Amino acid sequence: MSRLFPHPAYAEDQPLFRTILGTHVLHRGFQTGALIGLLAGATRPLLPRKQPPTTTTTKAGLTSGLKPLLLRPLLERSTGLGAVIGTGLLAIGLGARMYGREEIEWRDRSWRLLENKGQMLVDDLSIAGMVLGGRASVALMRRNGEKLAWRRVVGGAGIGSVAGILAYLGWTYGVRRDKD
């Protein structure tokens, strides 16, 4: 997405500076909230339950005291809610942080974001992951005959965004072995 914005040679000439910085902060809020929601959803099955578990029968005919776990919907819902909360909190944070700042400060921060090649790669991979994750979530819900739910679609996009960050880390520090 950052590649779509114009990038002049000097920070003083940067157009769309508020849009660029706002988009960046909201994107990071989405990613941060998605990661926290994903971790919270992944640990939830490990917590003790208030009610006794139901007994289930396995394929081998053995009984188990564990309730069947539907992990994908749980992860999608918790990630979606975390992504929305994270986006909202960082929107408030951007307003608080940049309140009263001069226009050149907005221009400089936006210009520096577009100048940073690592930031551009993170943006590209996480946006690709968001699109793929959201589409995969919708496709799985339709295939299984489930009702489309916004938290699950947003959660799929959030999981894809986190996957994009992991792809960036793997590419930069694993394959290319960059230290800077």
ABEGO torsion letter per residue (X at the ends): XAAABBBBABAAABBGAAAAAAAAAAAAAAAAAAAAAAAAAAAAAABBBABBBBBBBBAAGBBBABBBBBAAAAAAAAAAAAAAAAAAAAAAAAAAAABGBBAAAAAAAAAAAAABAAAAAAAAAAAAAAAAAAAAAAAAAAAAGBBBBAAAAAAAAAAAAAAAAAAAAAAAAAAAGBAX
